[in-house]
Amino acid sequence: MLKQVIIILFFSAIALLTNAQLKTLPGVNFGIAYRPELFELTNYYTRGGPNKGYHFAGLSYLNKPLLVFEINQRLNNERWSFQLSNYFSYNYLVTILDSLNRPVEDLNSFKYDVFVDVSYRAGFRKFKHSFIHISAGFGRMNMSKKFDYDFPTGERDTNGNRIFERRSTSLPFWAPRLSIGFSYRNLMAFVTAHGTPDEDLNPNPSLWVEYRILYNIQLKKRSR
């Protein structure tokens, strides 16, 4: 969480320091996102069995809507901009297992994603107030509280029972992303492909697709 706070403070400081030289104040976008599709770039027909004391159901299981809040700062040419995107949700976290790898309970948690993007927009001569947006960025996904689980050490006690070690972890990951979208006046719609681990959070490249709809509020400078 410290890294995310640093990113937010850094972006805010840059906005404050450069505001006097920029033509416009930042814009604020808010809306809803949905991530229903995951595409593994290589086919994996078998899945490893749970052997860590917990089981993760998979990225495609995290398909509940997310609230989105973005801060977008245009540069003076009005085409390029920098953006900080924040996602909030209450979603599935992990399934805790017992000593025989049987499900005990599903845990849910508040989750948070953060992205920093560079965006380019192009307008249409015949359609005023309409723009195509293309952006690329990098961020941290699936951040949540830590959970406790019993990890099998592989050792046994004098009675032949397996020995477990109490551990704590969370399941965040870094992800690049590429977005394309369309806006008309204050309404915006985007399709985004995130480069993520595979369904089981193993380091096999996959694309996690997101759809989001936003409403834009452009802050304005006071007239002197």
Buried (B, 14 or more C-beta within 10 A) or exposed (E): EEEBEEBBEEBEEEBEEEEEEBEBBBBBBEBEBBBEBBEBEEEEEEEEEBEBBBBBBBBBBBEEEBEBBBBBBBBEEEEEBBBBBBBEBBBBBBBBBEEEBEEEEEBEBEBBBBBBBEBEBEEEEEEEEEBEBEBEBEBBBBBBEEBEBBBBEEEEEEEEEEEBEEBEBBBBBEBEBBBEBEBEEEEBBBEBBBBBBBBBBEEBEBBBBBBBBBEBEEEEEEEE
